[in-house]
Amino acid sequence: MLDIKIILADLSNEGHQIAILAMMDAYSADPMGDARPLSDYARQNLIRGLREHPTSLVFLAFQADQPCGIATCFRGFSTFAAKPLINISDFYVVPSHRKRGIGRRLLRAIDDHAVASGCCKLTLEVQQNNARAREIYGQFGFTQAVYAADAGGGGSLYMVKPI
């Protein structure tokens, strides 16, 4: 088993900032991302934007000193439950580290943070054609809530995990 450490990133820490940019650039270039690297604008403004957004949470996975996964999340609020929630906006593990439990460890860290913060649920969107991610999310307790088709017929699935 890999020696993996999951942390809640400190957005003022330069090392964490570099790791966030590296992971988001890799995710953006991935076919399940935008299939192209981050734009110059995104690269120059992502950290500042995350720091200025009052609900940002970024979880990083490291093997030794090398980042190997990321989960970018934002706190929200459920009006029906009258409690906070966490939405997982971006979730990525580098291809060389997949199928080693890193995604599950990132999900566990997010879930633990949500429980400690009094959240009522976790939410996320996943591409309908991303069967592996959907399987992992399902094993972790997420269920499909809504289907939103896009013009290309692919669409995203909205998934929820009650806490």
The 8 nearest C-alpha neighbors of each residue, nearest first, counted from 0:
[[1, 2, 99, 3, 100, 101, 62, 96],
 [0, 2, 3, 62, 99, 96, 101, 100],
 [1, 3, 62, 0, 4, 63, 61, 5],
 [4, 2, 62, 61, 1, 60, 5, 63],
 [3, 5, 61, 60, 6, 62, 2, 63],
 [6, 4, 60, 59, 61, 105, 3, 58],
 [7, 5, 59, 58, 8, 4, 60, 108],
 [6, 8, 58, 57, 59, 9, 5, 56],
 [9, 7, 57, 58, 6, 10, 15, 59],
 [8, 10, 12, 11, 15, 7, 16, 57],
 [9, 11, 12, 8, 50, 16, 15, 46],
 [10, 12, 9, 13, 16, 50, 15, 8],
 [13, 11, 15, 9, 10, 14, 16, 8],
 [14, 12, 16, 15, 17, 11, 10, 18],
 [15, 13, 17, 16, 12, 18, 19, 11],
 [14, 16, 18, 12, 17, 13, 8, 19],
 [15, 17, 13, 19, 14, 18, 10, 12],
 [18, 16, 14, 20, 15, 19, 21, 13],
 [17, 19, 15, 21, 16, 20, 66, 22],
 [20, 18, 16, 22, 21, 17, 23, 15],
 [19, 21, 23, 17, 18, 22, 24, 16],
 [22, 20, 18, 24, 19, 23, 17, 25],
 [21, 23, 25, 19, 24, 20, 26, 18],
 [24, 22, 26, 20, 25, 21, 27, 19],
 [23, 25, 27, 37, 21, 36, 22, 26],
 [26, 24, 22, 28, 23, 27, 21, 29],
 [27, 25, 23, 29, 28, 24, 32, 22],
 [26, 28, 32, 33, 24, 36, 25, 29],
 [29, 27, 35, 34, 36, 25, 26, 33],
 [28, 30, 34, 32, 26, 31, 27, 25],
 [31, 29, 34, 32, 33, 28, 27, 35],
 [32, 30, 29, 33, 34, 129, 26, 126],
 [33, 31, 27, 29, 30, 26, 34, 28],
 [32, 34, 27, 35, 28, 30, 29, 31],
 [35, 33, 28, 30, 29, 32, 27, 31],
 [34, 36, 28, 33, 27, 37, 29, 32],
 [37, 35, 28, 27, 24, 38, 25, 34],
 [38, 36, 24, 27, 41, 42, 39, 35],
 [37, 39, 41, 40, 42, 36, 35, 43],
 [38, 40, 42, 41, 43, 37, 44, 36],
 [39, 41, 43, 38, 42, 44, 37, 45],
 [42, 40, 38, 44, 45, 43, 39, 37],
 [41, 43, 39, 40, 44, 45, 37, 38],
 [44, 42, 40, 41, 39, 45, 46, 47],
 [43, 45, 41, 47, 42, 46, 48, 40],
 [46, 44, 48, 41, 47, 42, 49, 43],
 [47, 45, 49, 48, 44, 50, 16, 10],
 [46, 48, 50, 44, 49, 45, 51, 43],
 [47, 49, 45, 51, 46, 50, 44, 52],
 [50, 48, 46, 52, 51, 47, 55, 45],
 [51, 49, 47, 48, 52, 46, 10, 55],
 [52, 50, 48, 49, 53, 47, 55, 46],
 [51, 53, 49, 50, 54, 55, 48, 47],
 [54, 52, 55, 51, 50, 49, 74, 73],
 [53, 55, 74, 73, 52, 56, 75, 72],
 [56, 54, 73, 49, 52, 53, 72, 57],
 [57, 55, 72, 73, 71, 54, 58, 7],
 [58, 56, 71, 8, 70, 7, 72, 59],
 [57, 59, 7, 70, 6, 69, 8, 71],
 [60, 58, 69, 6, 5, 68, 8, 7],
 [59, 61, 5, 68, 67, 4, 66, 69],
 [62, 60, 66, 4, 65, 67, 3, 63],
 [61, 63, 3, 65, 64, 2, 66, 4],
 [62, 64, 65, 61, 2, 3, 4, 66],
 [65, 63, 62, 61, 66, 4, 67, 14],
 [64, 66, 61, 62, 63, 67, 18, 60],
 [67, 65, 61, 60, 18, 68, 62, 64],
 [66, 68, 93, 61, 60, 92, 65, 62],
 [69, 67, 92, 60, 91, 59, 66, 93],
 [70, 68, 59, 91, 58, 90, 60, 22],
 [69, 71, 90, 58, 89, 57, 72, 91],
 [70, 72, 57, 89, 88, 56, 87, 69],
 [73, 71, 87, 56, 88, 86, 57, 55],
 [74, 72, 55, 54, 86, 85, 56, 75],
 [73, 75, 85, 54, 84, 86, 72, 83],
 [76, 74, 84, 83, 85, 73, 86, 77],
 [75, 77, 83, 84, 82, 78, 74, 81],
 [78, 76, 80, 79, 81, 82, 83, 84],
 [77, 79, 81, 80, 76, 82, 83, 75],
 [80, 78, 77, 81, 82, 76, 119, 83],
 [79, 81, 82, 77, 78, 119, 83, 76],
 [82, 80, 78, 77, 79, 83, 76, 119],
 [83, 81, 80, 77, 76, 119, 118, 84],
 [82, 84, 76, 118, 75, 77, 119, 74],
 [85, 83, 118, 75, 120, 76, 119, 74],
 [86, 84, 74, 121, 73, 75, 122, 87],
 [85, 87, 122, 73, 72, 123, 121, 88],
 [88, 86, 72, 123, 89, 71, 122, 85],
 [87, 89, 72, 71, 86, 123, 90, 73],
 [90, 88, 71, 70, 87, 91, 72, 69],
 [91, 89, 70, 69, 71, 88, 87, 92],
 [90, 92, 69, 68, 26, 70, 93, 89],
 [91, 93, 68, 67, 97, 94, 69, 96],
 [92, 94, 67, 96, 95, 68, 97, 91],
 [93, 95, 97, 96, 92, 67, 98, 91],
 [94, 96, 93, 97, 92, 67, 98, 99],
 [97, 95, 94, 93, 99, 92, 98, 67],
 [96, 98, 94, 99, 95, 92, 93, 101],
 [99, 97, 100, 96, 101, 102, 94, 95],
 [98, 100, 97, 101, 96, 0, 1, 102],
 [101, 99, 103, 102, 98, 104, 97, 96],
 [100, 102, 104, 103, 99, 105, 97, 92],
 [103, 101, 105, 104, 100, 106, 92, 68],
 [102, 104, 106, 100, 101, 105, 107, 135],
 [103, 105, 107, 101, 106, 102, 108, 100],
 [104, 106, 102, 108, 103, 107, 101, 109],
 [105, 107, 103, 109, 104, 108, 110, 102],
 [106, 108, 104, 110, 105, 109, 111, 103],
 [109, 107, 111, 105, 106, 110, 112, 104],
 [110, 108, 106, 112, 107, 111, 113, 105],
 [109, 111, 113, 107, 112, 108, 106, 114],
 [112, 110, 108, 114, 113, 109, 107, 115],
 [111, 113, 115, 109, 110, 114, 116, 108],
 [114, 112, 110, 116, 118, 111, 115, 109],
 [113, 115, 111, 117, 116, 112, 118, 110],
 [114, 116, 112, 113, 117, 111, 118, 110],
 [117, 115, 113, 114, 118, 112, 83, 111],
 [118, 116, 114, 115, 113, 119, 83, 82],
 [119, 117, 83, 84, 113, 116, 120, 114],
 [118, 120, 162, 84, 82, 161, 83, 117],
 [121, 119, 161, 162, 84, 160, 118, 122],
 [120, 122, 85, 160, 86, 159, 84, 161],
 [123, 121, 159, 86, 158, 87, 85, 160],
 [124, 122, 87, 158, 86, 157, 88, 125],
 [125, 123, 157, 156, 155, 158, 126, 122],
 [124, 126, 156, 155, 127, 123, 157, 129],
 [127, 125, 155, 129, 128, 156, 154, 124],
 [126, 128, 155, 129, 156, 154, 125, 153],
 [127, 129, 126, 130, 153, 154, 125, 155],
 [130, 128, 126, 127, 132, 131, 133, 125],
 [129, 131, 133, 132, 128, 134, 127, 126],
 [132, 130, 134, 133, 129, 135, 136, 128],
 [133, 131, 135, 134, 130, 129, 136, 125],
 [132, 134, 130, 136, 131, 135, 137, 129],
 [135, 133, 137, 131, 132, 136, 130, 138],
 [136, 134, 138, 132, 137, 133, 139, 131],
 [135, 137, 139, 133, 141, 138, 134, 132],
 [138, 136, 141, 134, 140, 139, 135, 133],
 [139, 137, 135, 136, 140, 134, 141, 133],
 [138, 140, 136, 137, 141, 135, 103, 106],
 [141, 139, 137, 138, 160, 142, 136, 161],
 [142, 140, 160, 137, 159, 136, 158, 139],
 [143, 141, 158, 159, 137, 144, 160, 140],
 [142, 144, 158, 157, 145, 159, 156, 141],
 [143, 145, 158, 157, 142, 159, 146, 156],
 [146, 144, 157, 143, 156, 147, 158, 155],
 [145, 147, 156, 157, 148, 155, 144, 154],
 [146, 148, 155, 154, 156, 145, 149, 157],
 [149, 147, 154, 152, 153, 146, 155, 150],
 [148, 150, 154, 151, 152, 153, 147, 155],
 [149, 151, 152, 148, 153, 154, 147, 155],
 [152, 150, 149, 153, 154, 148, 155, 147],
 [151, 153, 149, 150, 148, 154, 147, 155],
 [154, 152, 151, 149, 127, 148, 155, 128],
 [153, 155, 148, 149, 147, 127, 152, 126],
 [156, 154, 126, 127, 125, 147, 124, 146],
 [155, 157, 146, 125, 124, 127, 126, 158],
 [156, 158, 124, 145, 144, 143, 123, 146],
 [159, 157, 143, 142, 144, 123, 122, 141],
 [158, 160, 122, 141, 142, 121, 161, 144],
 [159, 161, 141, 121, 120, 140, 122, 142],
 [162, 160, 120, 119, 159, 121, 141, 140],
 [161, 120, 119, 160, 114, 118, 121, 113]]
